[in-house]
Amino acid sequence: MVDGQPPLERKVVDLPSTLKVEVYPVEIFLCLHSNMENVITDQFSRTDSIHAIQTAMCRAFSVPPGSECRLWMKSSDSSCERLRNVHVSVLDACLSSGMTVIMEMRNSDGTWPSSRPQIMRNSVEEQDSYRGQPGVCGLTNLGNTCFMNSALQCLSNTPPLTEYFLENLYLNELNFTNPLGMKGEIAEAYADVIKQMWSGRHYSVVPRVFKTKVGHFASQFLGYQQHDSQELLSFLLDGLHEDLNRVKNKEYIELRDADGRPDHEVAGEAWRNHLRRNDSVIVDKFHGLFKSTLVCPECRKVSVTFDPFCYLSVPLPVSKERVMEVFFVSLDPSAKPVQHRVVVPKAGKVSDLCAALSDMTNVPPTQMVVADVFNHRFYKIYNADESLSCILDRDDIFVYELAQVSQEEQVLLALYLRERSHYRDYGSGSSSYGTSLFGHPLLLNVPQSRCSREELYSLFLQRLARYVRTPDPSEELEEEVEEEEDEEEELYKSQTNGISDDEQEGAEAAGSSTTPNCGGSSSDSQSDGTAAAELQPDVNQTPRSAEREDAETSNGSVVQTEPDHCAGGDQACSTEEGMSACADQSATGCTDQSATGCTDRSACADQSPTGCTDAAPEQPCETTEEESTETKQEEACSPTPPPNENPAKRRACRRRRKNLFTIQAVNSNGTTERGTGDGGSAVSFSSQPYVAIDWDPDMKKRFYNENEAEKYVKHSSMEVPQQQATVQLQECIELFTTVETLEEENPWYCPVCKKHQLATKKLDLWSLPEVLIIHLKRFSYTKFTREKLDSIVDFPLRDLDFSDFLLRKSLSSEEPPSRYDLIAVSNHYGGLRDGHYTSYAKNKDNAQWYYFDDSKVTYASEDQIMTNAAYVLFYHRQDKIRKPTLPSPLTNSTPSTNNIASNKDEDEALGASSSSSSYITMETD
């Protein structure tokens, strides 16, 4: 030491191999994130903690006291790394001379300057102008993340946990060494979300960083699939507990059985042992204790243990029966479908549904077949021994009455209705026309001997008689064709067989016609069935839209004008040679394909020798019946005439007898398979029992009455109001504490019998936490069924008293009371396959209830909270509830709106206007 010279203080550092005097300290560059140009240099010992560097920086840069800071370490390659644990030494943090430490302070809106997230704001100017109620902040849906948003909103409105993070108490309790934890990252990510939500500066926060951290530490939440809010809540509470666990080194503790000791002694020992390994804010606020009693069925050994719990998963009473709504389609063609409501066993079979319906319809169950109809086709046709659990409540189930089975072998025929378009389906590579399904399909059994097209055509007409009008033969006799020559007129009159009077008049008035075999005339006259339908009383419509079919019918017709003359040369259509050529073919009923547009072979077979006309002299009829059918399908629907076809020939074709629809073998989707056609006189149903009847748009418009086809009748069983099952929350808690037998998959090892036993188990509540989370087990999974229970659970908003359920009846003066008030609810709308999560929560500052639907937040009243969607309930013990520090925001507002935002910009940010805020539009993720 020399006078006037500063002393050179050097520390002795404890290196792994030896003690050494630190002659050269670590020289580090220091700067602020907000001003990277202002860099200062300071020296630190390798034994100094990172917290010492942070304190030195706060002093050097005059950082206001109480500011929340975090440090980054920047090496020479410009990569930055967070210095999370401020309690480690410079040596352990791998800081060396020449490195830079950057410090940043948290913004007033809860964000960090280095990772400012995407905030839903309308403009840059608005970023610092918005001031809202802290905690009243939406969370953006990142894609099926409503389950996470719902759980976060409930935890955010749990006062003791939120205040713990807002007061930065977590910073000193972060556990970076816990092997069961997440190195403090989950706690820090959750703290960032909470600070942003409670800054009062945001309409909505994007929790992208939090979602990434959760997916990193829990792979089941990776990606953007739908998940369960209670499962995320369980993971989050456990993750926060391990990240904030005050116990750094967990000791091994051997559990002891009760062995006849008093309950209070065993319970006290269990809780002390629990705290020796688990001590965090989560344990302080959320953990309770229940008693588990197991009894061996053989030796009657009783095992008593006390175990901690973080939430109660209580079962809902499950009904053994189920209500189903089905449509019954009678064998009577004139009867409308009847909607029935039947009660069936939950674990029953399809035969039970038929038996229940049989009691209402007096139709034997053996004459019923059950099918799921979706998008005008059969999604599935059920067998009688299939389980009813395959059928969901939202499925459209139709039950069809079948004819009595005779001695002859029957074929179960599925019938679809299709409408043709006027354009070829070039995409399929075939010459067929595009078709679209419409109406309701039918199921009927047909004798194998009646599967010819002619008999099927008659059978289908009979079954569809209620909404398909058949042409009247008396109308056809009045037809006159004035513009043709006399000889042709006689010829045409001999051919008119099956075209109605209104078709003929429409064709003459328009002076034109549609293409052969692609529809009747373009007349706008309505079918008789439509007029009759208007006189009938109002009948409820099925929940099915026919807009697509209407659009195709009205826009799909193509009208082509034909010449009015037919004379001269080789175009003459009434020569003796032509008639004699057809006369020679009358025995087989064959016609020349260039002149024929008939779709029914029987029509030609029945004609007189003069009935087969317009065969050109140079083209005598020599084709076989099979070739005739194929060529008819290709040419009859052609939108443009073939080059060798004259107008007179086409004129004659349109006067032939014509069916309302054609029959086509299809697959279960209602599409025609390649290589299948109507090349035979009968349809083969051995491998493909699906058949479609194809309608031309104009023929469908004339003879198919869509209004009548969609009508149905409600059975008296539908008029009985369906009682919504209501369950008291106390009943669910009682079910939780009842004795149950362990399942085979989860046996208990008896120490006396020395083997696994299906013991009886009983749970009792011993002590309850400050914040009690109750999970309603709405999703029921058994060996036979999977379902969501939509029962309304009647849970109190105030004064939920658990004193009757606690095993300890004599509470001492030091023991807390057991009365709770509701503070938050996580809701699930939808079923097993999909759904949407929202939440109700009460703000701790103004005691106002809010409804959180992702980024949208609206006011809520207490009478809205109890619904059949309630899934997870959050209760706060009354002795810990603080009085609100702010008045309710609704005391001075008008009751005409329940929107939070009061100006136009805020309304837009919330995605809701005041007029739309009075109701909630639910969307499926």
TORDO-338327 format. One record per residue (C-alpha): residue in three letters; y, z, x. Coordinates in steps of 0.05 Angstrom, whole numbers, plus 5000, padded with zeros to 4 digits. Layout:
<nodes>
ALAYZX
...
</nodes>
This chain:
<nodes>
MET500050005000
VAL506949815026
ASP513350024994
GLY516449484950
GLN510049084946
PRO506249044878
PRO499349344884
LEU493548854881
GLU488949164830
ARG481848894832
LYS475949114790
VAL468749214809
VAL464448764766
ASP457248894750
LEU453848234764
PRO446448144747
SER444248274819
THR449548714849
LEU456249064843
LYS461948654872
VAL469448734881
GLU472848184842
VAL477747914894
TYR479747294855
PRO480847404780
VAL479946854728
GLU486346454718
ILE486946174648
PHE492145724614
LEU494545994547
CYS498045624491
LEU499045614415
HIS496045074370
SER502844964338
ASN506144824407
MET501144554457
GLU506644364506
ASN508745084519
VAL503245314567
ILE503245964606
THR498446214659
ASP495246904662
GLN489847254701
PHE484047644672
SER478148014700
ARG471147774684
THR469848454651
ASP475748384604
SER474048244531
ILE476347634493
HIS480248124449
ALA484448304511
ILE486247564519
GLN488147534445
THR492548154452
ALA495947864514
MET497347214477
CYS500247564416
ARG504847944462
ALA506847334504
PHE508146884445
SER511347414400
VAL506247334344
PRO508147754283
PRO503648374277
GLY498248314223
SER497447564232
GLU490347324230
CYS488746934293
ARG482846574323
LEU481746294393
TRP479045644419
MET476445514490
LYS478144824518
SER474644584580
SER476644014626
ASP472943484585
SER477643634526
SER472143914482
CYS473944544443
GLU469345124425
ARG470845724381
LEU470946404413
ARG467846744353
ASN465947414382
VAL472247744410
HIS468248344435
VAL464447974490
SER467047944561
VAL470347364596
LEU464047284638
ASP459447274578
ALA464046774543
CYS463246304603
LEU470846274614
SER472646044684
SER479045884721
GLY482645254699
MET480445304627
THR485345334569
VAL485145834511
ILE488645594447
MET490646084392
GLU492145894320
MET494646314262
ARG492246244191
ASN497045894144
SER500046244084
ASP495645824038
GLY489246094071
THR487745474112
TRP487345394187
PRO491844874221
SER486044584261
SER481644454200
ARG486244354141
PRO481644154083
GLN482943644029
ILE487043983975
MET488043693906
ARG495543593905
ASN499843063874
SER504942963930
VAL507043193998
GLU513243523970
GLU509043933923
GLN504744243977
ASP509244823990
SER512444873921
TYR506445083878
ARG505845823865
GLY500246023818
GLN496446643800
PRO492046843860
GLY484746743846
VAL486046233790
CYS483845633830
GLY478645093817
LEU473244853865
THR472244103873
ASN465243833857
LEU462743493920
GLY456943173882
ASN452143613842
THR455344243873
CYS457244563806
PHE451745083818
MET455445293882
ASN462245293849
SER459745723792
ALA456746253839
LEU463046253883
GLN467746363824
CYS463646953801
LEU463547273870
SER470947113880
ASN472547523818
THR468448113841
PRO474248583862
PRO471049023916
LEU468148433955
THR474348003950
GLU479048563972
TYR474448704031
PHE475547984055
LEU482947934036
GLU484448564076
ASN480748274137
LEU475948864140
TYR470348374155
LEU473248184223
ASN471048824256
GLU464148804224
LEU461948104241
ASN455048144271
PHE453947574321
THR447347824349
ASN443247954287
PRO437047504291
LEU436547504215
GLY443847304207
MET447746664215
LYS451946874276
GLY457647064230
GLU458746344207
ILE457046444134
ALA461647044129
GLU467346664162
ALA466346044119
TYR466246484056
ALA472446854079
ASP476146184088
VAL474445974016
ILE476546653988
LYS483146664026
GLN484945964002
MET483146123929
TRP487246763930
SER493246483967
GLY496246243901
ARG498045573935
HIS492545123908
TYR490444833842
SER483544683871
VAL480044783938
VAL474944313969
PRO469244763996
ARG466444234042
VAL465944674104
PHE462545224065
LYS457544724035
THR455944454105
LYS454745164132
VAL450145344074
GLY446144704084
HIS445644834159
PHE442645534150
ALA438745404086
SER435544704088
GLN433744734014
PHE441244653999
LEU442144054044
GLY444543414011
TYR447243353941
GLN441343503896
GLN441743973836
HIS440144703849
ASP440045373816
SER446345803819
GLN442246443821
GLU438246193881
LEU444746033919
LEU447546713899
SER441347063926
PHE441846683992
LEU449346803998
LEU449047563986
ASP443347624036
GLY446947184087
LEU453447584080
HIS449548234087
GLU446248014152
ASP452647724180
LEU456448374165
ASN450848854181
ARG453549454218
VAL446649594247
LYS446349204312
ASN439349404333
LYS434349504276
GLU429150034290
TYR422049994264
ILE420750474206
GLU413850624179
LEU413850684104
ARG410451284073
ASP407251324005
ALA409451853956
ASP402852243959
GLY404852683901
ARG411752873928
PRO417552943878
ASP421052293860
HIS427952523884
GLU425152693953
VAL421552023960
ALA427651643934
GLY432351983982
GLU427751834040
ALA427151104019
TRP434751014014
ARG435951344082
ASN430750894114
HIS434050294081
LEU440850474110
ARG437850564180
ARG436549814181
ASN441449544129
ASP448649784126
SER453949304102
VAL459149204048
ILE453748844007
VAL449249454010
ASP455249903993
LYS457249503931
PHE451049123906
HIS444649493924
GLY441049963878
LEU434150293878
PHE428250223831
LYS421550583828
SER415150163832
THR408750473806
LEU402050123818
VAL395450373789
CYS388650113813
PRO384249903754
GLU377950163789
CYS379350803827
ARG385750963788
LYS389551053854
VAL397051123839
SER401850833890
VAL409251003883
THR414650673925
PHE422250623919
ASP425149943936
PRO432349693940
PHE434749123896
CYS440948683898
TYR440448413827
LEU436048503766
SER431947903742
VAL430348083670
PRO425647663626
LEU427447403557
PRO422647503499
VAL418646853493
SER416546603425
LYS409446353416
GLU411745803370
ARG416245203376
VAL420344803326
MET419844043333
GLU423443483296
VAL419542843285
PHE420042203244
PHE414142043199
VAL413041303186
SER408841193124
LEU403740643112
ASP407740453050
PRO412339873072
SER417640063020
ALA418140793044
LYS423640973093
PRO421841403154
VAL422342143138
GLN424942653188
HIS420943303187
ARG421843963222
VAL415144283238
VAL413044933271
VAL407544853324
PRO404445303377
LYS408045263444
ALA401445183481
GLY398644723428
LYS396344003430
VAL398643363396
SER393143483344
ASP396744123324
LEU403043723310
CYS399143233267
ALA395843813229
ALA402644143215
LEU405443473191
SER399243353149
ASP400943983108
MET407643663090
THR405442943079
ASN398243023052
VAL396142493103
PRO389842673142
PRO391342823216
THR386042313235
GLN390441763206
MET396441943250
VAL398541713318
VAL404342033356
ALA409041633402
ASP415441743441
VAL420441193425
PHE425841033476
ASN430440433479
HIS426740043423
ARG420040103459
PHE414340603464
TYR415641063524
LYS408841383513
ILE403341373460
TYR400042063459
ASN392742233452
ALA390742783404
ASP388443253460
GLU394843203502
SER399143823509
LEU405543893469
SER409144133532
CYS409643403553
ILE414443293494
LEU421643523505
ASP426243733449
ARG430843143462
ASP425242623457
ASP425142163396
ILE418142283369
PHE415341823315
VAL408741953278
TYR405641333247
GLU400741343189
LEU394740883202
ALA390440543150
GLN383640843135
VAL378540623186
SER373240163157
GLN366439983186
GLU369539403224
GLU372339523293
GLN379739653292
VAL385239493342
LEU391239963350
LEU397039473354
ALA403939643381
LEU409239193350
TYR416039063382
LEU421938673353
ARG425638203400
GLU431537743392
ARG431937083430
SER438036843467
HIS439936113468
TYR439436073543
ARG433336003587
ASP431236593629
TYR431536233695
GLY431036873735
SER423736973715
GLY421836283740
SER419036093672
SER421335623618
SER421736183567
TYR428036433535
GLY431337113549
THR429837643497
SER432438333480
LEU428938883441
PHE432039153377
GLY430139593318
HIS424440093314
PRO417439913340
LEU411340003296
LEU404140233307
LEU398739963261
ASN391139873264
VAL388539183249
PRO381338963239
GLN378938543297
SER377337963251
ARG384537933226
CYS387737813293
SER389337083283
ARG396636903285
GLU396836673213
GLU393837333187
LEU398237753234
TYR404337373210
SER402737553138
LEU401038273157
PHE407538373195
LEU411638073138
GLN408238573091
ARG409739173137
LEU417038963147
ALA418138803073
ARG423339363065
TYR428439043111
VAL425838333122
ARG427137843064
THR422037283056
PRO424636593034
ASP423936452959
PRO419735832944
SER423435702879
GLU429835602918
GLU426835082963
LEU425134602905
GLU432534512890
GLU434134232959
GLU437333532962
VAL439133123022
GLU444432623000
GLU446232273064
GLU439231993079
GLU436231333056
ASP431631352995
GLU425231283032
GLU427231813081
GLU429532263024
GLU422632252993
LEU419632383060
TYR424132983073
LYS422933263003
SER415533243015
GLN416533643078
THR421034213054
ASN416434803053
GLY419135473073
ILE426635353083
SER430935743034
ASP436335442990
ASP442035803024
GLU439735523091
GLN439834813065
GLU446634873032
GLY449435193095
ALA446834623137
GLU449634083091
ALA456434423085
ALA457034483160
GLY454533783172
SER450834053232
SER444834473251
THR442334903306
THR437134673356
PRO430034603329
ASN426035253327
CYS432035653351
GLY434535903285
GLY436235663215
SER442935403192
SER449535693215
SER451535923145
ASP455036593140
SER451636803076
GLN448737503077
SER441637683061
ASP439937972993
GLY437538613026
THR444438753055
ALA447738702987
ALA442539152957
ALA443539663012
GLU450839752992
LEU448839992923
GLN444240522949
PRO446641242959
ASP448841463028
VAL443041593073
ASN443741883142
GLN443041383199
THR438541483258
PRO442241663322
ARG441340973351
SER446540433363
ALA445639703344
GLU452039463376
ARG448439073430
GLU444138703380
ASP450138553336
ALA453938273395
GLU448237823415
THR447137593343
SER454337413331
ASN455637083398
GLY448936783415
SER448436183368
VAL449535473393
VAL451534953341
GLN450534213356
THR452933633314
GLU447833083297
PRO449032353277
ASP448332223203
HIS445031543209
CYS437731373220
ALA436530623220
GLY434630003260
GLY429929773314
ASP425230243348
GLN429230833321
ALA426730733250
CYS423531363227
SER419631123166
THR415630523190
GLU408830383163
GLU405830423233
GLY408831113243
MET406131373177
SER399331083188
ALA399031383258
CYS400032073228
ALA395331933171
ASP389831813222
GLN391032503250
SER391332873184
ALA384233133192
THR386033553252
GLY393033713231
CYS395733463297
THR402633173305
ASP406132803359
GLN410133283403
SER416232853410
ALA417632923336
THR415133623320
GLY419134263319
CYS414334663277
THR412235343303
ASP406235443257
ARG400234993266
SER397635153197
ALA403834843167
CYS402234163196
ALA394834223179
ASP396434313106
GLN400833693100
SER398933053065
PRO398132413107
THR405432283096
GLY407132983118
CYS406132823191
THR411832343202
ASP416532053254
ALA411031873303
ALA413931283341
PRO409530653339
GLU408930623414
GLN406731363416
PRO400631473373
CYS398332193364
GLU393132343416
THR394833053439
THR390133643431
GLU392034263392
GLU393034673456
GLU397634153486
SER401334123420
THR402834863421
GLU405134873493
THR409634273485
LYS412434553421
GLN414635183456
GLU417934793512
GLU421334263471
ALA422634583404
CYS427535093434
SER430934613482
PRO438534653474
THR439233913491
PRO434933353464
PRO429833023511
PRO432032333535
ASN426631963494
GLU428232323429
ASN432732013377
PRO437132393328
ALA433032163268
LYS426832473295
ARG430333143305
ARG433133103235
ALA426133053207
CYS423733633250
ARG428734113220
ARG426133993151
ARG419234243167
ARG416534893141
LYS418835443190
ASN416636163202
LEU421736723206
PHE419136943275
THR413936773327
ILE408637243354
GLN408037363428
ALA403337813469
VAL407438263514
ASN406638863560
SER408539583545
ASN415739453566
GLY416438903515
THR416838333566
THR412337723568
GLU407637703626
ARG407137073667
GLY401536623646
THR401036923576
GLY402936503517
ASP400636333448
GLY395835803472
GLY390236003424
SER389436093350
ALA388236843359
VAL391437353404
SER387037733453
PHE388438473446
SER382838753490
SER387238843551
GLN394238823521
PRO395039163454
TYR402639033452
VAL405538473411
ALA412638243400
ILE415537843342
ASP421137403368
TRP427137253323
ASP432336713331
PRO439237023325
ASP440936623261
MET434336763228
LYS435137513245
LYS442037503215
ARG439537183150
PHE433037533137
TYR433238193177
ASN437438743144
GLU439539193202
ASN442939703156
GLU436639803116
ALA432239823178
GLU436140403208
LYS435940843146
TYR431641453141
VAL430642043095
LYS431042783112
HIS425343223088
SER427043883054
SER424744233118
MET430943953153
GLU435544273102
VAL433344973120
PRO438445223171
GLN435145353238
GLN436346073257
GLN438646143329
ALA434546683361
THR438947263385
VAL436447763435
GLN439748423455
LEU440748523529
GLN437649203521
GLU431148863498
CYS430948453562
ILE431849083604
GLU426249423566
LEU421748823580
PHE423548893653
THR421149623654
THR414649523614
VAL407749563646
GLU404848893668
THR398448673703
LEU399148303769
GLU397147573769
GLU391247303808
GLU395946963858
ASN399347623875
PRO394148193879
TRP395248883909
TYR391049163966
CYS388349843945
PRO387750314005
VAL382150703971
CYS377850113947
LYS379449734011
LYS380249083973
HIS385448693933
GLN386048893860
LEU389748633799
ALA393349293789
THR398149483734
LYS405449513755
LYS411449863725
LEU418649833748
ASP423750383733
LEU431150403750
TRP432850993796
SER440050863819
LEU444950313802
PRO450249983847
GLU457749923836
VAL457049183820
LEU450849033778
ILE448448313775
ILE443648153718
HIS439847493722
LEU437147243655
LYS430546883668
ARG431846293622
PHE427245823660
SER420045993640
TYR414345723682
THR407045853662
LYS400545493674
PHE401445113609
THR408845043597
ARG415544943632
GLU421645063589
LYS428645323586
LEU429845883535
ASP436245763496
SER436346433460
ILE443046763453
VAL443047413492
ASP447847913460
PHE450948263520
PRO456848753514
LEU463448593548
ARG464949333553
ASP461249993557
LEU454349743577
ASP450850413581
PHE444750453627
SER443651203620
ASP437651083574
PHE434350633626
LEU435251073687
LEU429251483707
ARG433752053730
LYS435952383665
SER439552983696
LEU445552703733
SER449253173778
SER456853223779
GLU457052803843
GLU453052243812
PRO457051653785
PRO456851473711
SER452550893687
ARG457550513643
TYR459449813661
ASP464549283640
LEU463248533646
ILE467348163698
ALA464047473706
VAL458647013676
SER455246413706
ASN453345903652
HIS448045353653
TYR448344783603
GLY442544293597
GLY435144323607
LEU429844343661
ARG431243653690
ASP438743673694
GLY444744073673
HIS451644323690
TYR454145003714
THR460745323696
SER463246043696
TYR467546543660
ALA471147073701
LYS476447603693
ASN482047613743
LYS482748293777
ASP490348273779
ASN492148103707
ALA485448243671
GLN485747543639
TRP479247163626
TYR478946443653
TYR473945883645
PHE472245523711
ASP469244823705
ASP469344573777
SER476544383792
LYS478844503720
VAL481145203701
THR483245413630
TYR484646063595
ALA478946373557
SER478546893502
GLU473347443499
ASP469947153437
GLN468246513476
ILE464246853531
MET457647013496
THR453846363489
ASN446646123497
ALA448645833564
ALA449846523597
TYR445346553658
VAL447847073708
LEU452047683687
PHE456548083733
TYR458248803713
HIS462949283747
ARG462150033741
GLN467750343700
ASP469550893750
LYS471250373802
ILE475349903759
ARG482749903776
LYS488249783726
PRO491249093728
THR497649033769
LEU500548453729
PRO501548343654
SER497047843618
PRO499947143623
LEU498347013550
THR502847563523
ASN509047123530
SER505946443519
THR504946063455
PRO497946043426
SER498145293415
THR495445153485
ASN490745503532
ASN492245083593
ILE494245453656
ALA499044923682
SER505744923647
ASN508744273672
LYS506543553673
ASP504543543746
GLU500144153739
ASP496843863678
GLU495043243716
ALA492443653774
LEU487844033728
GLY485543383697
ALA487043643627
SER492743583578
SER494744133531
SER491743753472
SER484943713506
SER484744423530
SER482444733466
TYR475444463475
ILE470744383534
THR467543703549
MET460943823582
GLU458443313632
THR451643263665
ASP451743243740
</nodes>
